[in-house]
Amino acid sequence: MLAAIPLLVLPVAAYAVLALTLGGGLYAPDTHERITQALFRFSTAGGGVWPVSGADLLLAGALIVAFLELLKGIGDRRVAIANHALSIVLFVLCLTAMLLAPAFATSTFFLITLMVLLDLVAGFIVTMGQAAGGPKPRA
């Protein structure tokens, strides 16, 4: 049953921990400023400087998790149905948090919520394609 849990719950939980600890609580309005402060900087060969923030690392990790979630979606139909149901719950929770809690009203959390939505839609498309038997070979 653990296979049915959407992997994208990990970046959502990581954001929640960062926002609630670094940002100063659920209703802190300055979460965006704190989470986007540079943690370290890379100098590029052309002389540029690339500041990397906690938000950048979180989004990079969320993209990797979203990719793994898409790969995981090709499997048992019963697990896929449970995964879809839990993905809907996760999306509703993300949307509710974003609309009601100022600490979650950031571009970073919006992009994570968008990944959850795209995973949900992609999961339904893959499941419908499997249910229909996939593309038919040409004669």
Secondary structure, DSSP 4 states (H G I P E B T S, - for coil): -GGGS-TTHHHHHHHHHHHHHTS-STT-TTHHHHHTSEEEEEE-TTS-EEEEEHHHHHHHHHHHHHHHHHHHTSS-HHHHHHHHHHHHHHHHHHHHHHHH-GGG-SHHHHHHHHHHHHHHHHHHHHHHHHHTTSPPPP-
